[in-house]
Amino acid sequence: MNTNRRSFIKKSIIGTGLLTGANLLSNEVFAHDEVAKASKISLSNEDVILFQGDSITDVGRDRKNRNANDTSALGHGYALLAASQLLNKYATKNLKVYNTGISGNRVPDLQKRWQEDTLAFKPTVLSILIGVNDFWRTIDRGAKTTVEEYKSQYQQLLQETLQKLPNVKLIIGEPFAVKGVGHITDAWYPKFLAYQESAREIAKEFGAILIPYQKVFDNAQKNAPGAYWAADGVHPTLAGAQMMASAWMDCIKS
């Protein structure tokens, strides 16, 4: 368990017992230079797995449908593809998989709906991918938020989560962009890099598994150009979504 996460639990939730949270990914493909080696997540019977985030997670899901393991409720992106693999591979575990990502969301939007769209589901595995809009809106809509606010709000969100769900296993997706494709111009750099670094630091601080999606997309361009994986530089194509789902599944211990 990450030392900072252990300290937080001891300070905030006296007497709740040991936390079995996930750590950081250790295999060569997805390891990041600044995170320590760690084990993958072991799934248990009756686990509740929740995907949370923005449009990359949402992908046209039926937001009125809050049923587990339902195709229309899971959208058409990496969350659906990962869920289909989970439910197929672990058919005996009676898993429940949900998606509550909403297009356009930033961390402040997650904060406003966290109780209803996250905590109420009581996930045992929580996967979060957020951050691209926190930066993007400063470019295209004049938002005044800073990377410091992004990080502090994200930290507050996870602190609240651990207070309510001390045993939840966390997976944090690094926000990513395919440079030179679609919306991703030179205006994004170097400022966007600070948001990615913040996500990595938060994952380490809270003992979460980090999926370094930027490295995943960068490596994929050795086989096909960036637009093949994300046509507008942000939203994955079908190939990109499957690649993200595969990276997500690499977090799960066989």
C-alpha positions as CSV (number, residue, x, y, z in Angstrom):
1,M,0.0,0.0,0.0
2,N,1.2,3.5,-0.8
3,T,2.6,5.2,2.4
4,N,0.6,8.5,1.8
5,R,-2.6,6.6,1.3
6,R,-2.0,4.6,4.4
7,S,-1.4,7.8,6.4
8,F,-4.5,9.4,5.0
9,I,-6.7,6.5,6.0
10,K,-5.2,6.4,9.5
11,K,-5.9,10.1,9.9
12,S,-9.4,10.2,8.4
13,I,-10.9,6.8,9.2
14,I,-9.8,5.5,12.5
15,G,-10.5,1.9,13.1
16,T,-11.5,1.0,9.6
17,G,-8.8,-1.6,9.2
18,L,-6.2,-2.2,6.5
19,L,-6.9,-0.9,3.1
20,T,-6.3,-3.2,0.2
21,G,-6.1,-0.5,-2.5
22,A,-4.3,-1.1,-5.8
23,N,-0.9,0.3,-6.5
24,L,0.9,1.2,-9.7
25,L,1.4,-0.9,-12.8
26,S,4.7,-2.8,-13.0
27,N,4.9,-4.4,-16.4
28,E,7.4,-3.0,-18.9
29,V,4.9,-1.8,-21.5
30,F,2.9,0.5,-19.2
31,A,5.5,1.3,-16.4
32,H,6.2,5.0,-15.9
33,D,9.7,6.2,-14.9
34,E,8.4,8.1,-11.8
35,V,6.2,5.5,-10.2
36,A,7.2,2.5,-8.1
37,K,6.6,-1.1,-9.1
38,A,3.4,-2.5,-7.8
39,S,1.0,-5.4,-8.1
40,K,-2.1,-5.5,-10.3
41,I,-5.7,-5.7,-9.1
42,S,-7.1,-9.0,-8.1
43,L,-10.8,-9.2,-8.7
44,S,-13.1,-10.7,-6.1
45,N,-16.6,-12.2,-6.4
46,E,-19.3,-9.6,-6.6
47,D,-16.9,-6.8,-7.4
48,V,-18.5,-3.5,-8.6
49,I,-16.4,-1.8,-11.3
50,L,-17.2,1.8,-12.2
51,F,-15.8,3.8,-15.1
52,Q,-15.9,7.5,-14.5
53,G,-14.7,10.5,-16.6
54,D,-15.5,12.7,-19.6
55,S,-16.5,12.1,-23.3
56,I,-13.7,9.6,-23.8
57,T,-15.4,7.4,-21.2
58,D,-19.0,8.4,-22.0
59,V,-19.1,7.7,-25.7
60,G,-22.8,7.9,-26.3
61,R,-24.0,5.9,-23.3
62,D,-27.7,6.0,-22.3
63,R,-27.4,8.2,-19.2
64,K,-30.9,7.2,-18.1
65,N,-29.9,3.6,-18.0
66,R,-28.1,2.8,-14.7
67,N,-28.2,-1.0,-15.1
68,A,-25.0,-3.0,-14.6
69,N,-23.5,-4.9,-17.6
70,D,-25.9,-3.3,-20.1
71,T,-24.5,-2.4,-23.5
72,S,-26.4,0.9,-23.9
73,A,-25.5,1.9,-20.4
74,L,-21.8,1.3,-21.1
75,G,-21.4,3.5,-24.2
76,H,-19.4,2.6,-27.3
77,G,-15.8,3.2,-26.2
78,Y,-13.1,1.6,-24.1
79,A,-15.3,1.1,-21.1
80,L,-17.7,-1.1,-23.1
81,L,-14.7,-3.0,-24.6
82,A,-13.1,-3.5,-21.2
83,A,-16.4,-4.5,-19.7
84,S,-17.0,-7.1,-22.3
85,Q,-13.6,-8.7,-21.7
86,L,-14.1,-8.6,-17.9
87,L,-17.5,-10.2,-18.1
88,N,-16.3,-12.9,-20.5
89,K,-13.0,-13.7,-18.7
90,Y,-14.4,-13.6,-15.2
91,A,-17.9,-15.1,-15.8
92,T,-17.9,-16.9,-12.5
93,K,-17.3,-13.8,-10.4
94,N,-20.7,-12.2,-10.9
95,L,-19.1,-8.8,-11.6
96,K,-21.2,-5.6,-12.0
97,V,-19.8,-3.0,-14.4
98,Y,-21.1,0.6,-14.8
99,N,-20.1,3.7,-16.7
100,T,-21.0,7.1,-15.5
101,G,-18.7,9.3,-17.6
102,I,-20.2,12.5,-19.0
103,S,-19.0,14.3,-22.1
104,G,-17.3,17.7,-21.4
105,N,-16.7,17.0,-17.8
106,R,-13.8,18.5,-15.8
107,V,-12.9,17.7,-12.2
108,P,-15.3,20.3,-10.8
109,D,-18.1,18.6,-12.7
110,L,-17.2,15.3,-11.2
111,Q,-17.3,16.9,-7.7
112,K,-20.9,18.1,-8.3
113,R,-22.2,14.7,-9.2
114,W,-19.8,12.5,-7.2
115,Q,-22.3,11.3,-4.6
116,E,-25.0,10.3,-7.2
117,D,-22.8,9.0,-10.0
118,T,-19.9,7.4,-8.0
119,L,-20.3,6.9,-4.3
120,A,-23.9,5.7,-4.6
121,F,-22.8,2.8,-6.7
122,K,-20.4,1.7,-3.9
123,P,-17.7,0.6,-6.4
124,T,-15.0,-1.8,-5.2
125,V,-12.9,-0.9,-8.3
126,L,-13.0,2.7,-9.5
127,S,-11.5,3.8,-12.8
128,I,-11.1,7.6,-13.4
129,L,-10.0,9.3,-16.6
130,I,-10.2,13.1,-16.3
131,G,-8.1,16.1,-17.2
132,V,-8.1,16.8,-20.9
133,N,-11.1,19.2,-20.6
134,D,-9.6,20.8,-17.5
135,F,-6.9,22.1,-19.8
136,W,-8.7,22.2,-23.1
137,R,-11.4,24.7,-21.8
138,T,-8.6,27.2,-21.0
139,I,-7.7,27.1,-24.7
140,D,-11.1,27.1,-26.5
141,R,-13.5,28.7,-24.0
142,G,-11.3,30.9,-21.9
143,A,-11.7,29.0,-18.7
144,K,-9.5,30.4,-15.9
145,T,-8.8,27.2,-14.1
146,T,-5.1,26.3,-13.4
147,V,-3.2,23.1,-13.2
148,E,-2.9,23.7,-9.4
149,E,-6.7,23.8,-9.1
150,Y,-7.0,20.7,-11.2
151,K,-4.6,18.9,-8.9
152,S,-6.1,20.1,-5.6
153,Q,-9.7,19.4,-6.7
154,Y,-8.7,15.9,-7.9
155,Q,-7.0,15.3,-4.5
156,Q,-10.2,16.5,-2.7
157,L,-12.3,14.1,-4.8
158,L,-10.1,11.1,-3.9
159,Q,-9.9,12.1,-0.2
160,E,-13.7,12.1,-0.1
161,T,-13.8,8.8,-1.9
162,L,-11.5,7.1,0.5
163,Q,-13.4,8.5,3.5
164,K,-16.6,6.9,2.2
165,L,-15.0,3.8,0.4
166,P,-11.8,3.1,2.3
167,N,-11.2,-0.3,0.5
168,V,-11.9,0.9,-3.0
169,K,-9.2,-0.1,-5.6
170,L,-8.3,2.9,-7.7
171,I,-7.3,3.1,-11.3
172,I,-6.3,6.5,-12.7
173,G,-5.9,7.1,-16.4
174,E,-3.4,9.7,-17.5
175,P,-5.0,12.4,-19.7
176,F,-3.6,12.2,-23.2
177,A,-3.5,13.9,-26.5
178,V,-2.1,13.0,-29.9
179,K,0.1,15.9,-30.9
180,G,-0.4,17.4,-34.4
181,V,-3.7,15.7,-34.9
182,G,-7.0,17.5,-35.0
183,H,-7.4,19.9,-32.1
184,I,-4.0,19.2,-30.7
185,T,-1.8,22.1,-31.8
186,D,1.4,23.6,-30.4
187,A,-0.8,25.8,-28.2
188,W,-1.3,22.8,-25.9
189,Y,2.4,22.6,-25.1
190,P,4.1,22.7,-22.7
191,K,1.2,23.6,-20.4
192,F,-0.8,20.3,-21.0
193,L,2.2,18.3,-19.8
194,A,1.7,19.7,-16.3
195,Y,-1.8,18.3,-16.1
196,Q,-0.4,14.9,-17.1
197,E,2.3,15.1,-14.5
198,S,-0.3,16.1,-11.9
199,A,-2.4,13.0,-12.7
200,R,0.7,10.8,-12.3
201,E,1.6,12.4,-9.0
202,I,-2.0,11.9,-7.7
203,A,-1.9,8.3,-8.7
204,K,1.3,7.8,-6.7
205,E,0.0,9.8,-3.7
206,F,-3.2,7.8,-3.4
207,G,-1.8,4.3,-4.2
208,A,-3.7,4.0,-7.5
209,I,-2.7,2.1,-10.5
210,L,-1.7,4.5,-13.2
211,I,-2.4,3.8,-16.9
212,P,0.0,6.0,-18.8
213,Y,-2.2,6.5,-21.8
214,Q,0.1,9.1,-23.4
215,K,2.8,6.5,-23.6
216,V,0.3,4.0,-25.0
217,F,-0.7,6.3,-27.8
218,D,2.8,7.4,-28.5
219,N,4.0,3.8,-28.8
220,A,1.0,3.0,-31.1
221,Q,2.2,5.6,-33.6
222,K,5.1,3.2,-34.5
223,N,2.5,1.1,-36.2
224,A,0.0,3.6,-37.6
225,P,-0.3,7.4,-37.7
226,G,-1.9,9.3,-34.8
227,A,-5.2,9.9,-36.6
228,Y,-5.6,6.2,-36.9
229,W,-5.9,6.0,-33.1
230,A,-7.6,9.3,-32.3
231,A,-9.1,11.1,-35.3
232,D,-9.3,14.5,-33.7
233,G,-6.3,14.0,-31.4
234,V,-8.5,13.5,-28.3
235,H,-11.3,11.0,-28.9
236,P,-10.2,7.5,-29.7
237,T,-11.2,5.7,-32.9
238,L,-12.4,2.1,-32.7
239,A,-8.7,1.0,-32.8
240,G,-7.8,3.5,-30.2
241,A,-10.6,2.4,-27.9
242,Q,-9.6,-1.2,-28.1
243,M,-6.0,-0.2,-27.3
244,M,-7.2,1.7,-24.3
245,A,-9.3,-1.3,-23.2
246,S,-6.3,-3.6,-23.5
247,A,-4.2,-1.2,-21.4
248,W,-7.0,-1.1,-18.8
249,M,-7.2,-4.9,-18.8
250,D,-3.4,-5.1,-18.2
251,C,-4.2,-3.6,-14.7
252,I,-6.1,-6.8,-13.8
253,K,-4.3,-9.8,-12.4
254,S,-5.1,-12.9,-14.3
